[in-house]
């Protein structure tokens, strides 16, 4: 029989967990009430027209699509190796930076506006190849020897690799801001089902959706994708079944890097300006998207990215404006991270996350 001390300790732990749960749920309920109240005030005030609300949603979808593409690298590496690759933001940045030089060369040659589709495909390939190369190089040089090390060690290594890549690109290309050339074909609006959408945003949304669907089909339907899922489930058993684990891990980094490179071009088409620090904030937002959707879950990363993009653009005008907060548009980052905290309070595993067993947690 358990001793009296053990019984008291177990009861205390149970009561403490229950009180923590109650406090968290109370915070969640209060937050939901405040969000509903602010949204009601904002909508009924008539501050924004229906067209302006629509524009915010469209921009949020475009931005969220970019976050989703970057978040895939975080969630795939975590699913296979169980650690967060904080250098992935710089993998994204490398594609954006090298892609700028490709776009600038095409613009100087007169192809950027005369052959827009060909130019975009060329820059897309350059960005994806660059980011893929940097991601695979990181795996080979920085992470491969640390696979069996405690998780804190590769985490710290990834932070060091992030700074290394940032200042390597600063040393090679300077600290100045580079602006992608304007493309006439992406200027103006396009009508889709009666909605006027910026052509650049429409391209970003369509391209992001196509790539996300393509990656999902690759992981779920192809032999290589099944290999990645097997290694993510259990590397040792996968190796016993004849799977080359090293090759699967390299493929994981390569696919994540390619998606980051695609996201780099789409990001550049919307925001146009890139420099050596470009990957930091999108990287943090993409990591937030992965956690929001459920880290280690590919569909969760996609969902989290789109959700975060909409919350960032819609949240300040929908919620904060309802409380008459000055300069509410400057608080989009606050809204994004508060949304993350709220989701993790109510559902710690994320929107589509699954509870991991104690052995894998």
KOLVOGU-579372 format. One line per 4 residues: their letters; for each residue x, y negated, z of C-alpha. Coordinates in Angstrom, 3 decimals. Layout:
<pts>
A = X,Y,Z | ...
</pts>
This chain:
<pts>
XXXX = 0.000,0.000,0.000 | 1.103,-3.546,-0.667 | 2.433,-5.439,2.305 | 0.566,-8.387,3.784
XXXX = 3.208,-10.780,2.392 | 2.694,-9.497,-1.154 | -1.097,-9.806,-0.850 | -0.818,-13.414,0.334
XXXX = 1.700,-14.252,-2.392 | -0.486,-12.762,-5.140 | -3.543,-14.600,-3.876 | -1.589,-17.872,-3.726
XXXX = -0.334,-17.441,-7.283 | -3.859,-16.655,-8.492 | -5.298,-19.718,-6.764 | -2.497,-21.914,-8.129
XXXX = -3.088,-20.721,-11.677 | -6.819,-21.288,-11.299 | -6.299,-24.839,-10.039 | -3.904,-25.604,-12.879
XXXX = -6.414,-24.250,-15.370 | -9.177,-26.366,-13.843 | -7.030,-29.520,-13.995 | -6.066,-28.887,-17.605
XXXX = -9.646,-28.292,-18.659 | -10.733,-31.436,-16.808 | -8.106,-33.436,-18.721 | -9.307,-31.874,-21.969
XXXX = -12.970,-32.649,-21.294 | -12.214,-36.255,-20.304 | -10.114,-36.683,-23.446 | -12.903,-35.326,-25.646
XXXX = -15.410,-37.713,-24.037 | -13.074,-40.681,-24.599 | -12.471,-39.642,-28.212 | -16.210,-39.339,-28.835
XXXX = -16.892,-42.710,-27.211 | -14.147,-44.495,-29.148 | -15.247,-42.883,-32.413 | -18.868,-43.909,-31.833
XXXX = -17.874,-47.520,-31.131 | -15.585,-47.638,-34.153 | -18.096,-46.183,-36.610 | -21.053,-48.273,-35.413
XXXX = -18.992,-51.483,-35.442 | -18.802,-51.420,-39.251 | -15.147,-52.467,-39.119 | -14.296,-50.260,-42.104
XXXX = -16.366,-49.485,-45.164 | -17.079,-45.988,-46.425 | -14.482,-46.431,-49.166 | -11.841,-47.363,-46.597
XXXX = -12.636,-44.305,-44.473 | -12.338,-42.182,-47.618 | -8.958,-43.716,-48.467 | -7.665,-42.922,-44.985
XXXX = -8.745,-39.279,-45.319 | -7.139,-38.939,-48.765 | -3.861,-40.448,-47.557 | -3.978,-38.160,-44.520
XXXX = -4.390,-35.118,-46.761 | -1.425,-36.201,-48.900 | 0.755,-36.787,-45.852 | -0.459,-33.585,-44.216
XXXX = 0.423,-31.586,-47.321 | 4.030,-32.748,-47.010 | 4.064,-31.892,-43.293 | 2.723,-28.425,-44.107
XXXX = 5.478,-27.709,-46.625 | 8.177,-28.722,-44.150 | 6.471,-26.913,-41.241 | 6.665,-23.622,-43.131
XXXX = 10.436,-23.582,-42.650 | 10.076,-23.968,-38.892 | 7.395,-21.327,-38.540 | 9.069,-18.755,-40.834
XXXX = 12.427,-18.979,-39.047 | 10.718,-18.774,-35.668 | 8.656,-15.799,-36.783 | 11.762,-13.880,-37.889
XXXX = 14.492,-15.025,-35.493 | 12.515,-16.423,-32.566 | 14.179,-19.849,-32.351 | 13.473,-23.349,-33.618
XXXX = 15.763,-24.569,-36.408 | 15.900,-28.274,-35.544 | 18.211,-28.867,-38.514 | 15.320,-28.156,-40.870
XXXX = 14.471,-31.853,-41.037 | 17.919,-32.434,-42.545 | 17.296,-29.614,-45.019 | 14.314,-31.700,-46.133
XXXX = 16.433,-34.865,-46.180 | 19.108,-33.261,-48.371 | 16.531,-32.473,-51.045 | 15.158,-36.013,-50.926
XXXX = 18.613,-37.609,-51.145 | 19.980,-35.501,-54.002 | 16.620,-35.735,-55.739 | 16.961,-39.530,-55.682
XXXX = 20.210,-39.382,-57.636 | 18.594,-37.068,-60.174 | 15.618,-39.421,-60.515 | 17.903,-42.445,-60.817
XXXX = 19.930,-40.722,-63.559 | 16.751,-39.835,-65.461 | 15.525,-43.409,-65.089 | 18.829,-44.756,-66.437
XXXX = 18.555,-42.360,-69.398 | 15.045,-43.611,-70.160 | 13.338,-40.295,-69.422 | 11.694,-41.160,-66.109
XXXX = 8.804,-43.051,-67.712 | 8.975,-41.668,-71.258 | 8.866,-38.013,-70.141 | 7.240,-38.130,-66.677
XXXX = 6.232,-34.451,-66.453 | 9.651,-33.196,-67.522 | 11.360,-35.656,-65.188 | 9.269,-34.574,-62.207
XXXX = 9.978,-30.910,-62.922 | 13.724,-31.605,-63.151 | 13.789,-33.554,-59.884 | 11.614,-30.890,-58.235
XXXX = 14.076,-28.170,-59.230 | 17.045,-30.275,-58.061 | 15.412,-30.985,-54.694 | 14.376,-27.369,-54.119
XXXX = 17.773,-25.960,-55.139 | 19.590,-28.457,-52.903 | 17.423,-27.770,-49.851 | 17.588,-24.019,-50.449
XXXX = 21.379,-24.142,-50.664 | 21.684,-26.187,-47.457 | 19.269,-23.880,-45.592 | 21.084,-20.706,-46.677
XXXX = 24.446,-22.289,-45.839 | 23.177,-23.135,-42.362 | 22.107,-19.550,-41.815 | 25.434,-18.164,-42.985
XXXX = 27.723,-20.600,-41.173 | 25.834,-21.686,-38.061 | 23.295,-19.020,-37.130 | 24.286,-15.563,-38.328
XXXX = 26.767,-14.876,-35.545 | 24.320,-16.124,-32.923 | 21.428,-13.767,-33.626 | 22.014,-11.714,-30.488
XXXX = 22.923,-14.704,-28.324 | 20.507,-16.201,-25.772 | 17.921,-18.385,-27.492 | 19.294,-21.580,-25.957
XXXX = 22.587,-21.212,-27.838 | 21.195,-21.221,-31.419 | 18.809,-23.992,-30.362 | 21.712,-26.215,-29.283
XXXX = 23.609,-25.198,-32.416 | 20.708,-26.294,-34.600 | 20.694,-29.729,-32.940 | 24.434,-30.037,-33.592
XXXX = 23.924,-28.935,-37.201 | 21.231,-31.605,-37.561 | 23.618,-34.394,-36.522 | 26.378,-32.915,-38.677
XXXX = 24.198,-32.998,-41.798 | 22.900,-36.485,-41.055 | 26.327,-38.052,-40.802 | 27.768,-35.954,-43.593
XXXX = 25.203,-37.456,-45.952 | 25.821,-40.881,-44.464 | 29.533,-40.516,-45.128 | 29.007,-39.223,-48.667
XXXX = 26.229,-41.539,-49.834 | 26.309,-44.471,-47.419 | 23.829,-45.749,-44.832 | 21.800,-47.838,-47.277
XXXX = 18.193,-47.114,-48.197 | 17.659,-45.685,-51.674 | 14.379,-46.295,-53.496 | 13.015,-43.837,-56.020
XXXX = 12.211,-45.558,-59.338 | 8.579,-46.325,-59.994 | 6.829,-44.057,-62.476 | 4.177,-45.748,-64.608
XXXX = 2.260,-42.491,-65.021 | 1.655,-42.387,-61.248 | 0.498,-46.001,-60.944 | -3.177,-46.802,-60.565
XXXX = -6.162,-44.652,-59.671 | -7.811,-41.513,-60.981 | -11.453,-40.510,-60.602 | -12.051,-37.068,-59.083
XXXX = -15.717,-36.151,-58.596 | -16.551,-39.829,-58.517 | -13.832,-40.684,-55.977 | -11.083,-43.181,-56.849
XXXX = -7.765,-41.765,-55.632 | -4.252,-43.038,-56.201 | -2.572,-40.911,-58.848 | 0.492,-40.343,-56.685
XXXX = -1.660,-39.118,-53.798 | -3.689,-36.877,-56.095 | -0.488,-35.318,-57.441 | 0.855,-34.752,-53.930
XXXX = -2.372,-33.110,-52.714 | -2.730,-30.834,-55.747 | 0.960,-29.861,-55.792 | 1.005,-29.175,-52.046
XXXX = -2.119,-26.990,-52.230 | -0.732,-25.014,-55.173 | 2.586,-24.411,-53.418 | 0.940,-23.449,-50.136
XXXX = -1.337,-20.958,-51.883 | 1.613,-19.609,-53.876 | 3.664,-19.072,-50.717 | 0.750,-17.373,-48.961
XXXX = 0.299,-14.967,-51.877 | 4.053,-14.357,-51.978 | 4.172,-13.398,-48.303 | 0.966,-11.349,-48.315
XXXX = 1.032,-9.649,-51.729 | 4.637,-9.122,-52.844 | 7.165,-6.518,-51.767 | 9.576,-9.233,-50.608
XXXX = 6.815,-10.797,-48.519 | 6.022,-7.469,-46.880 | 9.722,-7.136,-46.094 | 9.702,-10.526,-44.359
XXXX = 6.657,-9.549,-42.316 | 8.238,-6.248,-41.317 | 11.433,-7.960,-40.146 | 9.398,-10.550,-38.252
XXXX = 7.512,-7.761,-36.485 | 10.579,-5.779,-35.381 | 14.063,-6.135,-36.867 | 15.426,-2.894,-35.406
XXXX = 12.607,-0.693,-36.676 | 12.718,-2.479,-40.044 | 16.428,-1.644,-40.303 | 15.720,1.997,-39.457
XXXX = 13.168,2.049,-42.276 | 15.875,1.028,-44.745 | 15.194,-2.695,-44.946 | 18.216,-4.951,-45.351
XXXX = 17.626,-7.295,-42.411 | 20.412,-9.726,-43.368 | 18.972,-10.150,-46.830 | 15.471,-10.662,-45.435
XXXX = 16.685,-13.370,-43.052 | 18.538,-15.135,-45.863 | 15.357,-14.980,-47.931 | 13.436,-16.515,-45.032
XXXX = 15.789,-19.495,-44.914 | 15.763,-19.764,-48.715 | 11.972,-19.832,-48.963 | 11.685,-22.327,-46.100
XXXX = 14.356,-24.509,-47.712 | 12.617,-24.386,-51.106 | 9.335,-25.524,-49.545 | 11.164,-28.342,-47.748
XXXX = 12.732,-29.402,-51.056 | 9.316,-29.489,-52.708 | 8.000,-31.519,-49.780 | 10.961,-33.893,-50.178
XXXX = 9.937,-34.835,-53.718 | 6.273,-35.234,-52.774 | 7.248,-37.386,-49.789 | 9.456,-39.519,-52.015
XXXX = 6.679,-40.069,-54.543 | 4.459,-41.503,-51.790 | 6.964,-43.433,-49.634 | 9.760,-43.827,-52.248
XXXX = 12.499,-44.860,-49.778 | 15.020,-42.293,-48.515 | 18.267,-42.442,-46.547 | 20.396,-40.238,-44.329
XXXX = 17.928,-40.460,-41.415 | 14.861,-39.704,-43.551 | 14.487,-36.147,-42.258 | 14.218,-36.974,-38.568
XXXX = 10.644,-38.198,-38.158 | 9.073,-35.974,-40.853 | 10.976,-33.073,-39.278 | 9.584,-33.836,-35.832
XXXX = 6.083,-34.211,-37.274 | 6.437,-30.941,-39.196 | 7.595,-29.157,-36.042 | 4.565,-30.628,-34.265
XXXX = 2.399,-29.316,-37.109 | 3.853,-25.820,-36.719 | 3.171,-25.828,-32.972 | -0.274,-27.358,-33.476
XXXX = -1.289,-24.650,-35.934 | 0.417,-21.816,-34.069 | 4.178,-21.365,-34.319 | 5.126,-18.269,-36.283
XXXX = 1.852,-18.275,-38.239 | 2.142,-19.362,-41.894 | -1.533,-20.237,-42.283 | -1.302,-22.004,-38.932
XXXX = 1.571,-24.177,-40.203 | -0.505,-25.147,-43.231 | -3.545,-25.905,-41.086 | -1.501,-27.794,-38.508
XXXX = 0.158,-29.969,-41.145 | -3.119,-30.985,-42.770 | -4.707,-31.565,-39.370 | -1.835,-33.715,-38.155
XXXX = -1.771,-35.759,-41.358 | -5.465,-36.595,-41.051 | -5.176,-37.335,-37.317 | -2.275,-39.708,-37.934
XXXX = -4.075,-41.771,-40.535 | -7.655,-41.496,-39.280 | -7.109,-41.350,-35.514 | -6.034,-44.940,-34.797
XXXX = -8.874,-46.487,-36.836 | -11.441,-43.965,-35.618 | -10.614,-43.743,-31.908 | -8.288,-46.532,-30.758
XXXX = -10.104,-49.275,-32.660 | -13.240,-48.338,-30.743 | -11.579,-49.518,-27.518 | -10.415,-52.826,-29.065
XXXX = -6.748,-51.915,-28.627 | -4.485,-54.543,-30.238 | -2.280,-53.322,-33.110 | -3.923,-49.903,-33.012
XXXX = -2.509,-49.061,-36.437 | 0.992,-49.028,-34.914 | 0.035,-46.215,-32.555 | -0.389,-43.404,-35.088
XXXX = 2.521,-41.453,-33.591 | 0.916,-41.708,-30.156 | -2.330,-40.312,-31.555 | -0.524,-37.435,-33.268
XXXX = 1.362,-36.289,-30.177 | -1.604,-36.807,-27.856 | -3.588,-34.555,-30.180 | -0.848,-31.940,-29.871
XXXX = -0.923,-32.152,-26.070 | -4.705,-31.881,-26.038 | -4.731,-28.820,-28.295 | -2.028,-27.118,-26.233
XXXX = -3.971,-27.789,-23.037 | -7.134,-26.226,-24.415 | -5.414,-23.565,-26.548 | -1.720,-23.086,-25.642
XXXX = -1.049,-20.817,-28.637 | -2.167,-23.445,-31.153 | -5.145,-23.541,-33.493 | -4.445,-20.204,-35.196
XXXX = -1.773,-18.861,-32.872 | -1.861,-15.395,-31.379 | -0.870,-14.441,-27.882 | 2.482,-12.722,-27.954
XXXX = 3.259,-9.831,-25.668 | 5.568,-10.434,-22.754 | 8.373,-8.620,-24.536 | 8.190,-10.904,-27.583
X = 7.342,-14.108,-25.727
</pts>
